[in-house]
Amino acid sequence: MPFEKVALVTGANKGIGFAIARQLGEQGIIVVVGARDEVLGKQAADALADDGVTAVPLRLDVRDPASVEEAAREIERRLGRLDILVNNAGIAGGFTGTPSEATAVDLREVFETNVFGVVTVTYAMLPLLRRSPAGRIVNLSSHVGSLTLASAPSGPVAGLNMIAYQSSKTALNAVTLAYAKELRETPIKVNAALPGVVATDINHNRGFRSPAEGAEIAVRLATLDEAGPSGQCLSDDGPVPW
C-alpha cells in the first residue's frame, strides 16, 4: 500500500491556501484544511472532497494558542502524524500610513498572525512532523520581506515601504532560517515560499497572478525529495536573497 502523506495548510478556506490544499490533494495527499472559521473550513473541505480530494476540516486560529494546541491533538487523534505543514495564514493589516506614523499596536496586529502565529503553529506541530520520514515545513513569505530587494534603489519592491507587512515577512524569513538551521540534521526541510503578487483578499484582488499560480512554489517545496534544499527563500524563478 502506498505511503499516504498528511498535510496541514493554515488559512486554507480561500485564496492561496485553498489552492495549495487542492494541489496537494490532487497528488493523493490527505489535506487538513485549517481555518479560523469552522463553517468556512468545512465548506472548503467539502468543495475539495467534491473534486476527489481527501480533505479534513479543522478549526485553527493561529493567533490562539489554545486553538492551535487542540488542532494538534485532533490531528494526532485522527491521523497520527503530520508530513507537511504549510504556514499560509497571513494578513496585511489595516495600517496604511508612513513608517513614522506607525505605532507598536499597528505592527503587533500583523505580527500576531504573520510571525507569532507561525511560531505557535510550528511549535505545536513539530512533534507530529518528527514522526514523518520526510517532514516538510513551508512558510508563505513575500518578495517585500527581502532586505536585499527592499534596500536596492531600483527593483521590484523599491517603491514599497509598508512597515508592518514588510517587516513581518522579514521576521518570518529569519524564523524560517532559524528552524532550518536547527533541523538541518533531521529529515525535516524548512523553506520560505514566495508566491508573487497573487489576486487575493489581502490585496483586494489586485494581484496579477492567480491563486493556483501562486500555490505552485509552495506545493513544490512541500513535496521536495530528499535531495531538495532547506533554509532557502524561493520563488518560481529560483532563490530570492534574504
KEFILO-520573 format. One record per residue (C-alpha): residue in one letter; x, y, z. Coordinates in steps of 0.5 Angstrom, whole numbers, padded with zeros to 4 digits, always signed. Layout:
# KEFILO-520573
AXYZ...
# end
This chain:
# KEFILO-520573
M+0000+0000+0000P+0003+0007-0002F+0005+0012+0004E+0000+0017+0005K+0002+0024+0007V-0001+0028+0011A-0001+0036+0010L-0004+0042+0014V-0005+0048+0011T-0007+0054+0015G-0012+0059+0012A-0014+0054+0007N-0021+0056+0006K-0020+0061+0001G-0014+0064-0003I-0007+0061-0004G-0008+0057+0002F-0014+0054-0001A-0010+0053-0008I-0005+0050-0004A-0009+0045-0001R-0013+0043-0008Q-0006+0042-0011L-0003+0038-0005G-0010+0034-0005E-0009+0032-0013Q-0003+0029-0011G-0006+0024-0007I-0004+0027+0000I-0009+0028+0006V-0010+0035+0007V-0012+0038+0013V-0016+0045+0012G-0014+0049+0017A-0019+0055+0018R-0021+0060+0023D-0028+0060+0022E-0031+0053+0023V-0036+0054+0018L-0032+0056+0012G-0027+0051+0013K-0032+0046+0013Q-0035+0049+0006A-0028+0049+0003A-0026+0042+0005D-0033+0040+0002A-0031+0043-0004L-0025+0040-0005A-0028+0033-0003D-0033+0034-0009D-0027+0034-0013G-0024+0028-0011V-0019+0031-0005T-0019+0027+0001A-0020+0034+0006V-0021+0034+0013P-0023+0041+0016L-0020+0043+0022R-0022+0050+0026L-0015+0053+0028D-0014+0060+0029V-0006+0062+0029R-0007+0067+0034D-0010+0063+0039P-0005+0058+0043A-0011+0054+0046S-0014+0053+0039V-0007+0051+0036E-0006+0046+0041E-0013+0043+0040A-0012+0043+0033A-0005+0039+0034R-0009+0034+0039E-0014+0033+0034I-0009+0031+0028E-0006+0026+0033R-0012+0023+0035R-0015+0022+0027L-0009+0022+0023G-0003+0020+0028R+0003+0024+0025L+0004+0030+0020D+0008+0030+0014I+0007+0037+0011L+0006+0044+0015V+0004+0050+0010N+0004+0056+0014N+0000+0060+0010A-0005+0064+0014G-0003+0072+0014I-0006+0079+0014A-0004+0086+0011G-0007+0089+0017G-0011+0096+0017F-0005+0101+0017T-0003+0104+0011G+0001+0110+0013T+0008+0112+0013P+0013+0108+0017S+0014+0115+0022E+0006+0114+0023A+0006+0107+0025T+0006+0105+0033A+0007+0099+0036V+0000+0097+0036D+0000+0097+0028L+0006+0093+0028R+0003+0088+0033E-0003+0087+0030V+0000+0084+0023F+0006+0080+0027E+0001+0077+0031T-0001+0073+0025N+0005+0073+0020V+0010+0072+0025F+0008+0069+0032G+0002+0065+0029V+0007+0061+0025V+0012+0060+0031T+0005+0058+0035V+0003+0053+0030T+0010+0050+0028Y+0012+0049+0036A+0005+0045+0037M+0006+0041+0030L+0013+0040+0030P+0012+0033+0035L+0008+0031+0030L+0013+0033+0024R+0018+0029+0027R+0014+0022+0026S+0015+0023+0019P+0020+0020+0015A+0021+0026+0011G+0018+0032+0014R+0017+0039+0010I+0015+0046+0013V+0013+0052+0008N+0012+0059+0011L+0009+0063+0006S+0013+0070+0005S+0014+0075+0000H+0019+0079-0004V+0017+0085+0000G+0021+0082+0006S+0027+0081+0003L+0032+0086+0006T+0037+0086+0000L+0031+0088-0005A+0028+0093+0000S+0034+0097+0000A+0036+0097-0007P+0035+0104-0010S+0031+0100-0016G+0028+0094-0017P+0021+0090-0016V+0020+0093-0009A+0024+0099-0009G+0017+0104-0009L+0014+0100-0003N+0015+0102+0004M+0010+0098+0008I+0013+0098+0015A+0008+0093+0018Y+0007+0088+0013Q+0014+0088+0010S+0018+0088+0017S+0013+0082+0019K+0015+0078+0013T+0023+0080+0014A+0022+0077+0021L+0018+0071+0018N+0024+0070+0014A+0029+0070+0020V+0024+0065+0023T+0025+0060+0017L+0032+0060+0017A+0033+0059+0025Y+0028+0053+0024A+0032+0050+0018K+0039+0051+0022E+0036+0047+0028L+0033+0042+0024R+0039+0041+0019E+0041+0034+0021T+0034+0032+0021P+0029+0029+0015I+0025+0036+0016K+0026+0041+0011V+0024+0048+0012N+0024+0054+0007A+0020+0060+0005A+0016+0060-0001L+0015+0067-0005P+0008+0066-0009G+0009+0073-0012V+0003+0078-0013V-0003+0074-0012A-0010+0077-0013T-0013+0075-0006D-0017+0079-0001I-0010+0081+0002N-0009+0086-0003H-0016+0087-0005N-0016+0082-0011R-0011+0087-0015G-0005+0082-0016F-0003+0079-0023R-0002+0072-0021S-0008+0067-0020P-0008+0063-0013A-0007+0057-0017E+0000+0060-0020G+0002+0063-0013A+0001+0056-0010E+0006+0052-0014I+0012+0054-0011A+0009+0052-0004V+0007+0046-0007R+0014+0044-0010L+0017+0046-0003A+0012+0042+0001T+0014+0036-0004L+0021+0036-0004D+0025+0030-0005E+0031+0028+0000A+0036+0032-0005G+0032+0038-0004P+0034+0045-0001S+0033+0047+0006G+0034+0054+0009Q+0032+0058+0003C+0027+0063+0000L+0025+0061-0006S+0020+0064-0012D+0018+0060-0018D+0024+0064-0021G+0029+0061-0016P+0032+0063-0010V+0031+0070-0007P+0036+0074-0003W+0034+0074+0004
# end
